[in-house]
Amino acid sequence: MRLKDKVVIITGATSGIGKSLAMQVVAEGGKVLVHGIEKSDGEQVVSTLGNSASLCIADLNDQAAPNKIVAAAIAAFGKIDAVVNNAAIFERHKLPELTPESFARTITINLQSSLFLIKAALPHLLQTQGCVLNIGSINAYSGEPSLLAYSISKAGMQTMTRNLANTYGVDKVRFNLINPGWILTDREYADQIKRGLPQGWPETLGKINIPSGVMSTPEQLATACIYWLGDESRPFTGSIVDLEQFSIIGRNPEK
Ligand SMILES: NC(=O)c1ccc[n+]([C@@H]2O[C@H](COP(=O)([O-])OP(=O)(O)OC[C@H]3O[C@@H](n4cnc5c(N)ncnc54)[C@H](O)[C@@H]3O)[C@@H](O)[C@H]2O)c1
């Protein structure tokens, strides 16, 4: 039980990586405020998790969401030990098609809501000497051409993580970030079908994208998150951890 009695807020926990993490947090003895925007999906997740989970539906595009999420966690469990900023949108535009509205939506949901969720939770994290785990993306270092706004939002998350880690280290509140590589979530599968890949595309990928031959799973990513949420990772803070099947920095496949 690596997270016994820890109370963890996970945004976007009704699907994908967030859902897998919610399951693993409860399996490790923790309690989860499952946040999401899809009510029926959220109800399904919390009904599986029983008394160890509580649901909060809030649109992160709404500035009231961070306070609502923190209030829901306190009402359900009385304290907050950790916040996982996992929710995100994945709007694809290269620069000529990018509009101010789309850019603002991506920055608001992926970055600004994370910052203000941390702000709302901070008094509680100071009490528990808790931690924040931000879910970034390897796109933060540059990114796919059509993921311009998304990549910028994830780059901002990295600086936010390091800045807050340096500010709150003396208070023993820790801030770390995981940059997932390509993870086979249901959303990712569906998004790539919409972009024109054939049914069953994960089995057709070459070794440049997937050196091991098998795509990484949400469960594998969630397992790595558990370490950063528990006391066993104390006192480490300000860490940016890339989790991909190859090195992100300096890779130069043979031509
Ligand atoms: N799957 C990948 O390949 C991959 C790669 C790198 C990073 N990531 C990151 O992992 C995290 C989870 O992604 P995923 O692949 O599990 O996808 P996902 O779509 O299953 O998860 C994102 C969640 O965010 C929620 N969300 C979106 N907009 C929202 C809003 N306005 N208000 C509230 N909730 C909202 C969605 O409902 C969803 O539950 C994201 O931060 C993503 O950037 C994923």
The ligand as a Gaussian input file, in Angstrom:
#p B3LYP/6-31G(d) Opt

LIG

0 1
 N       -1.961000       9.306000     -25.007000
 C       -0.808000       9.847000     -25.377000
 O       -0.168000       9.415000     -26.323000
 C       -0.249000      11.005000     -24.582000
 C        1.038000      11.437000     -24.905000
 C        1.590000      12.499000     -24.206000
 C        0.875000      13.103000     -23.213000
 N       -0.381000      12.670000     -22.918000
 C       -1.090000      13.388000     -21.860000
 O       -1.745000      12.493000     -21.005000
 C       -2.902000      13.115000     -20.463000
 C       -4.099000      12.192000     -20.625000
 O       -4.334000      11.963000     -21.997000
 P       -5.067000      10.638000     -22.552000
 O       -4.273000      10.173000     -23.686000
 O       -5.372000       9.741000     -21.422000
 O       -6.395000      11.257000     -23.200000
 P       -7.887000      11.397000     -22.664000
 O       -8.600000      12.216000     -23.677000
 O       -8.440000      10.044000     -22.345000
 O       -7.719000      12.219000     -21.306000
 C       -7.925000      13.614000     -21.223000
 C       -9.061000      13.907000     -20.258000
 O       -9.223000      15.321000     -20.137000
 C      -10.609000      15.590000     -20.086000
 N      -10.919000      16.947000     -20.525000
 C      -10.711000      17.487000     -21.750000
 N      -11.205000      18.740000     -21.791000
 C      -11.731000      18.996000     -20.581000
 C      -12.394000      20.118000     -20.017000
 N      -12.651000      21.231000     -20.740000
 N      -12.808000      20.050000     -18.743000
 C      -12.601000      18.925000     -18.034000
 N      -11.968000      17.822000     -18.493000
 C      -11.548000      17.865000     -19.763000
 C      -11.220000      14.564000     -21.052000
 O      -12.619000      14.404000     -20.825000
 C      -10.410000      13.324000     -20.729000
 O      -11.008000      12.574000     -19.684000
 C       -3.031000      14.462000     -21.186000
 O       -2.497000      15.481000     -20.373000
 C       -2.177000      14.280000     -22.406000
 O       -1.665000      15.511000     -22.885000
 C       -0.965000      11.639000     -23.581000

